[in-house]
Amino acid sequence: MKKYIFTLIALSMVFTATARKPKNTRTTEAAAREIAAADSLRLVASRQAALIDSLQNLVAVAEQRDETAESETAAPDPVVDPEQAAADSVAALRLRLRPTKIESIFDTNGLTVLDTLATENDAVQVILYSNNSWKYVLNREVAKDSTIFEKYWDTTTLFPYKEVDMSEMPKSVVIDLVDSLTSYHCPYQGSVHPRGKYGPRRRRQHQGVDLPLKTGDPVYATFCGRVRISQYNRGGYGNLVIIRHDNGLETYYGHLSERLVEPDQWVEAGQIIGLGGSTGRSTGPHLHFETRYYGQSFDPERLIDFKNGTLSRETFLLKKSFFSIYSNAGQDFEDEIANEEQDKKEAAEKAAMKYYKIRSGDTLGGIARRYGTTVTNICRLNGIKSTTVLRIGRSLRVR
């Protein structure tokens, strides 16, 4: 192909040189010669154009031949084995589902946004803050909200999923908790109260977890999403915020002393959406936190290590068996008072506990008479028998 191009360049130079010959003095004969020369040049130009067209055709044919030869020598597309493809897909899913630790995104509350920069991906922007920090965020103008924020969307009703037939839901659903931007923030970092775990509690189902805090402590949006509920709930939640996320999950934040967001407002992961408190049916400051899918609750500790503040995995396999059988009924807060009474009772019992260190010559009967109790009661409190040999220096609980 290169030789054709060189030939074309050479011919162009020859014709150009011919066209630039100096003219003679203008006479009648010279004029005639000029007319003849002009006709000759027109003929040459016509021939040159034809030659160029011919060369271009030759080049096109040569390129076509080269492409054909390359396609003939190229290796054929590999035949995909359906079983192997399925195995690779399962392996990739297992890799995504493996446990990991995702730290909370840094806190940008109180920082001033200096600039917003575009990236090669129109759906992603870079936000620059006043402390010289930055982070990626989704451009909501490009990444339009899907039907997640349209279907069953209700900013006043707590449970808008009454028409959902959960029997049609598959046994498990794969849910991406974070995307490539890793937008996550622990709602509130701290140990879950021993009596505030998810599951049965005094014949009732506790639909979330309770995280002790101080009134006024900031509570953060766990993932990016849109606020569906921000209102005072008389059913026991008190000041409640519910956020629906892109993956279909909803997170509940109850007993807040103050709500800082409004319905339909878009919030970023790590944005302060309220302040901790003890509103509603609550006996002390704590955050009641729930995770739900189509209104069905499941244990938030399957997702979050609240003590360390980390997300436990990037992708979550939500099994139907994780749901509470009481999910549609909402949260029953009647046990809050029972919890407080139980805590007081246990505190009083602990304060009333008394121990005695065994000395030489002591007997169970003598110890029982000294503390106004019985041998049977001492044996019950210590898990021993009346025939047990007392060892000097051992402590016995006598009350």
Secondary structure, 3 states (H helix, E strand, C coil): CHHHHHHHHHHHHHHHHHHCCCCCCCCHHHHHHHHHHHHHHHHHHHHHHHHHHHHHHHHHHHHHHHHHHHHHHCCCCCCCCHHHHHHHHHHHHHHHHCCCCECCCCCCCCCCEEEEEECCCCCEEEEEECCCCEEEEECCCCCCCCHHHCCCCCCCCCCCCCCCCHHHCCCEEEEECCCCCCCCCCCCCCCCCCCCCCEEECCEEECCEEEECCCCCEEECCCCEEEEEEEEECCCCEEEEEEEECCCEEEEEEEECEECCCCCCEECCCCEEEECCCCCCCCCCEEEEEEEECCEEECHHHCEECCCCEECCCEEEEEHHHCCCCHHHCCCCCHHHHHHHHHHHHHHHHHHCCEEECCCCCCHHHHHHHCCCCHHHHHHHHCCCCCCCCCCCCEEECC
